[in-house]
């Protein structure tokens, strides 16, 4: 059964292209054929445009899992890197730079999610009416993953909580980057629908 014959399914750009190919075989004049070809080129451009399709609004369990996986994939090399400890110790003695480090991390996540235009992500039902849920969760997942893995693997023992927290913050930045990419990049190859669902 062809896509166009399947009942009760949402229409995809592939379905539209298939219908245009059928139409192309039935038109009589060169003007009509030219118009069909122009429409087919437009549909082809749309099918390769990442901005067309499902608009990301909510933050589901699947999104949280994707953020976690992205955090682990990008952040694991940092967990075994000894440079993390010297950077963390340096940040522990320079609170102003630590604050800038956190601002940088938050800016990086917000930039990837809302500015870089990998996919169209909209703010939906923010905390307190202003704080977007998605970056909050991505950051929390990244920090918890960094602290958890570093503790689990004995990289930190929490004998010096302030210094250890600063060391975790270095891995946290890498994991936040991975978490935000992991959250928005899966599904790029899925069929995009015309009605935005």
C-alpha positions as CSV (number, residue, x, y, z in Angstrom):
1,X,0.0,0.0,0.0
2,X,1.4,3.4,-1.0
3,X,1.8,6.3,1.5
4,X,-1.0,8.1,-0.3
5,X,-3.5,5.2,0.2
6,X,-2.8,4.7,4.0
7,X,-5.8,6.0,5.9
8,X,-5.7,8.1,9.1
9,X,-2.0,9.0,8.8
10,X,-0.6,12.5,8.8
11,X,0.5,13.8,5.5
12,X,4.3,14.0,5.0
13,X,6.3,15.9,2.4
14,X,7.1,12.6,0.8
15,X,3.4,12.0,0.3
16,X,3.0,15.5,-1.4
17,X,6.0,14.7,-3.7
18,X,4.5,11.4,-4.6
19,X,1.2,13.1,-5.5
20,X,3.0,15.7,-7.6
21,X,4.7,13.0,-9.6
22,X,1.3,11.4,-10.3
23,X,0.0,14.8,-11.3
24,X,3.0,15.4,-13.6
25,X,1.9,12.3,-15.6
26,X,-1.6,13.6,-16.1
27,X,-1.1,17.3,-17.1
28,X,-1.5,18.2,-20.7
29,X,0.3,21.5,-21.4
30,X,3.9,22.6,-21.0
31,X,2.8,25.4,-18.7
32,X,1.0,23.0,-16.4
33,X,4.1,20.7,-16.5
34,X,6.3,23.7,-15.7
35,X,4.2,24.6,-12.7
36,X,4.2,21.0,-11.4
37,X,8.1,20.9,-11.7
38,X,8.4,24.3,-9.9
39,X,6.2,22.9,-7.0
40,X,8.2,19.7,-6.9
41,X,11.5,21.7,-6.6
42,X,9.9,23.7,-3.7
43,X,8.8,20.5,-1.9
44,X,12.3,19.0,-2.4
45,X,13.9,22.1,-0.9
46,X,11.4,21.9,2.0
47,X,12.2,18.3,2.6
48,X,15.9,19.1,3.2
49,X,15.2,22.1,5.4
50,X,15.7,21.3,9.1
51,X,13.4,24.2,10.1
52,X,10.4,22.4,8.6
53,X,8.6,20.0,10.8
54,X,8.0,19.2,14.4
55,X,8.4,22.2,16.6
56,X,10.0,21.2,19.9
57,X,8.0,22.5,22.9
58,X,7.7,20.2,25.9
59,X,10.4,18.3,27.7
60,X,9.4,14.6,28.1
61,X,11.1,11.6,29.7
62,X,12.5,10.8,26.3
63,X,14.1,14.2,26.1
64,X,15.6,13.7,29.6
65,X,17.0,10.3,28.5
66,X,18.4,11.9,25.4
67,X,20.0,14.7,27.4
68,X,21.5,12.1,29.8
69,X,22.9,10.0,26.9
70,X,24.4,13.1,25.3
71,X,25.9,14.1,28.6
72,X,27.6,10.7,29.1
73,X,28.9,10.5,25.5
74,X,30.5,13.9,25.5
75,X,31.5,14.1,29.2
76,X,33.1,10.7,29.8
77,X,36.4,11.6,28.3
78,X,36.6,14.5,30.7
79,X,36.0,12.3,33.7
80,X,39.2,10.4,33.1
81,X,41.2,13.6,32.2
82,X,43.5,14.7,35.1
83,X,43.5,18.3,33.9
84,X,40.0,18.6,35.3
85,X,41.4,18.5,38.8
86,X,43.9,21.4,38.3
87,X,41.2,23.5,36.5
88,X,38.7,22.8,39.3
89,X,41.3,23.7,42.0
90,X,42.1,26.9,40.2
91,X,38.4,27.8,40.0
92,X,38.0,27.0,43.7
93,X,40.4,29.8,44.5
94,X,38.9,32.3,42.1
95,X,35.1,32.5,42.8
96,X,34.6,35.3,40.3
97,X,36.0,33.1,37.5
98,X,33.8,30.2,38.8
99,X,30.8,32.4,38.4
100,X,31.8,33.3,34.9
101,X,32.4,29.6,34.2
102,X,28.7,28.9,35.2
103,X,27.4,31.8,33.2
104,X,29.4,30.5,30.2
105,X,27.9,27.0,30.6
106,X,24.3,28.3,30.9
107,X,24.9,30.6,27.8
108,X,26.3,27.6,25.9
109,X,23.2,25.5,26.6
110,X,20.8,28.3,25.9
111,X,22.7,29.1,22.7
112,X,22.6,25.6,21.4
113,X,18.9,25.1,22.3
114,X,17.5,28.4,21.2
115,X,20.0,30.4,19.1
116,X,22.1,27.9,17.0
117,X,19.0,26.9,15.0
118,X,19.7,23.1,14.9
119,X,16.0,22.7,15.3
120,X,13.1,24.9,16.1
121,X,12.7,24.9,19.9
122,X,10.0,27.0,21.5
123,X,9.6,27.8,25.2
124,X,6.6,26.1,26.6
125,X,5.1,26.5,30.1
126,X,8.2,28.1,31.7
127,X,8.9,27.9,35.5
128,X,7.6,31.0,37.3
129,X,6.4,32.2,33.9
130,X,10.0,33.1,32.7
131,X,12.5,30.3,33.2
132,X,12.5,27.8,30.3
133,X,12.2,24.2,31.4
134,X,14.4,22.6,28.8
135,X,17.7,24.3,29.7
136,X,17.0,23.9,33.5
137,X,16.6,20.2,33.0
138,X,19.6,19.8,30.7
139,X,21.8,21.6,33.2
140,X,20.5,19.6,36.2
141,X,20.9,16.3,34.3
142,X,24.4,17.3,33.3
143,X,25.5,18.3,36.8
144,X,24.0,15.2,38.4
145,X,25.6,13.0,35.8
146,X,29.0,14.6,36.3
147,X,28.8,14.4,40.1
148,X,27.5,10.9,40.0
149,X,30.0,9.4,37.6
150,X,33.0,11.2,39.2
151,X,31.9,9.9,42.6
152,X,31.1,6.4,41.3
153,X,34.5,6.0,39.6
154,X,36.4,7.4,42.6
155,X,37.6,10.5,40.8
156,X,36.4,12.6,43.8
157,X,35.8,11.5,47.4
158,X,34.1,14.7,48.7
159,X,36.7,15.2,51.4
160,X,37.0,18.8,50.1
161,X,33.5,19.6,49.1
162,X,34.2,23.1,47.7
163,X,37.1,22.0,45.6
164,X,35.4,18.8,44.5
165,X,32.3,20.7,43.5
166,X,34.5,23.0,41.4
167,X,36.1,20.0,39.8
168,X,32.7,18.6,39.0
169,X,31.8,21.9,37.4
170,X,34.5,21.4,34.8
171,X,33.1,18.1,33.7
172,X,29.6,19.6,34.0
173,X,30.3,22.0,31.2
174,X,31.2,19.3,28.8
175,X,28.2,17.2,29.9
176,X,25.9,20.2,29.5
177,X,27.1,20.7,25.9
178,X,26.5,17.0,25.2
179,X,23.2,17.0,27.0
180,X,21.8,19.9,24.9
181,X,23.0,18.4,21.7
182,X,21.7,15.0,22.7
183,X,18.3,16.5,23.5
184,X,17.7,18.3,20.2
185,X,19.6,16.3,17.6
186,X,17.8,12.9,17.7
187,X,14.9,12.7,15.3
188,X,16.5,14.9,12.6
189,X,16.1,12.0,10.1
190,X,12.4,11.4,11.0
191,X,9.8,12.4,8.5
192,X,8.6,15.9,9.0
193,X,4.9,16.6,8.7
194,X,3.1,19.5,6.9
195,X,0.7,20.1,9.8
196,X,3.5,20.5,12.3
197,X,2.5,17.5,14.5
